[in-house]
Amino acid sequence: MPTVWNAVDFVTTDSTRTALVQRSYGVAATVKPDGRWNNAGANPVCVTVRPAKVLGSVLVILVLGLAARPRSHPPGDDADPSAGLSSQATVPAPVMSTVRRACFDCHSNETRWPWYSKMPLASWLVERDVTAGRGQINFSNWARYNAFDRADMLDKVCDVAFSRRMPPRPYRMLHSEARLSDTDVAELCAWSRQEAARLMENKS
Ligand code: HEC
């Protein structure tokens, strides 16, 4: 049966010569089309490459490598509890509890890491959210923001809660406790407006 050269994928080398290797779908690669192997009187080097197998091995190695990676989530950068929102401002208990359950996972150093955040890929997604969220607002570092920044953040907090932009939808789907009721939003906004106004008056 003549060899059908449907694709030449790469060139391989043994100690003495180079052969073209054909992607094989069960048919072993044989001789070069120019027939040089036959002239040399040597057996052709037959290499069977199964792309699916190679890809599978690469994936297994990748996943094992990721899983074996030592797990450490990005730590909060400030362990001082007195820098947190509740120490820096007077927050009504229901508002504090709303923010804690709906926002703290991504906007504080008190992230409750879910079990899947230890898994490859998922860990990457979760950590990315937490890092980006903390970068925008970190309620644990409230002391670090000046009055103007705080007022600006409070304004946005009400805004994104009211429009349900936050918490992000995928997170809401996984964390039913983080869904905001109309009452939650009303209380949050009433407080954040009042606190923002107070900050701009006192510049404290
Ligand atoms: C799953 C993680 C997560 C949760 C939970 C979460 N956020 Fe965010 N938040 C983010 C990320 C990521 C960003 C930055 C990217 C963006 O703006 O979408 C962000 C950005 C923000 C911003 C800045 C938006 C802007 O336009 O400047 C505000 C304000 C905010 N979040 C408020 C909240 C509030 C309030 C809650 C709780 C009711 C909350 N977030 C819950 C992840 C989260």
Boltz pocket constraint, residues with backbone or C-beta under 6 A from the ligand:
constraints:
  - pocket:
      binder: B
      contacts: [[A, 98], [A, 99], [A, 102], [A, 103], [A, 104], [A, 105], [A, 106], [A, 107], [A, 128], [A, 129], [A, 130], [A, 132], [A, 133], [A, 136], [A, 137], [A, 153], [A, 156], [A, 157], [A, 158], [A, 160], [A, 161], [A, 166], [A, 167], [A, 168], [A, 171], [A, 178]]
      max_distance: 6.0
